[in-house]
Amino acid sequence: MAQPALDLVIAALEKIRESNNRLPRASMRALAQLQAVPAVPAHPLALRTAHATAADVVESVVPSGQPPTPNKAELLEPIRERVRACTKCPHLACSRTQTVFGVGNPDADVMFIGEAPGVDEDQQGEPFVGRAGQLLTKIIKAMNFAREDVYIANILKCRPDMPSGSFGNRAPTPAEMQTCRPYLVEQIDVIQPKVLVALGAVAVEGLLGMRGTMRELRGRWHAYNGIPLMITYHPAYLLRNQAPSEKRKVWEDMLEVLERLDRPITERQRNYFL
Ligand code: SF4
């Protein structure tokens, strides 16, 4: 009688569990690979060899005592901690209420990138929570995502400071973006989204070091480290400029993103105006 290699590995795993009182682990990919291995003949000698091989496979797939591979959320945590303690821009470290790291699904297919926290984000510690953020959330929902499905971050993790007594927000300087950019690069490296969306020309400058007008930049695909990058208007621009034609441009960019992600697009979505 022949016995599949997977059965032998499972038997070996059970032996390890019984003898060491430990819970051995094997990845789904390793188990799937073993499932494809041809059956092993039932001759006693061959079986003994196969058992030994299976145990070797288990030990090589899951070296004993080795901690499991951290998931993306776990990989983001040490970056978040470094950001929380960061004082590389002393003027911003002094003026911020808190750092604003990023929010959303670490396994997201799509990652939105803005420029910097504003006053609301500085207060709440979350990007895009003010009026512009509410519009971004509306755009995300119109794409048939929940806000929790995507990942949202800024180039800068601290609110750009304002002269005392003045209100509103200012754009980050090129030097501030240059200083903070490595944190975003690390976030993107961990998340590895299928598509990046840069919101506004400042975010593009911070991410790519490239200056241009939105007329030149938006509506076509760019790339960051091999990841497709769509550039569109910042939602704050749409709040200032309520022209339906401008809103439609952003929505057309989002339809491009959905197509790139192979997401189904309904007729209603095609005809949608923000
Ligand atoms: S903006 Fe970035 S680099 Fe500058 S202090 Fe804040 S976290 Fe650090």
Residues whose N, C-alpha, C, O or C-beta is under 5 A from the ligand:
A	BS01	SF4	V83 C86 T87 K88 C89 L92 A93 L156 K157 C158 T179 C180
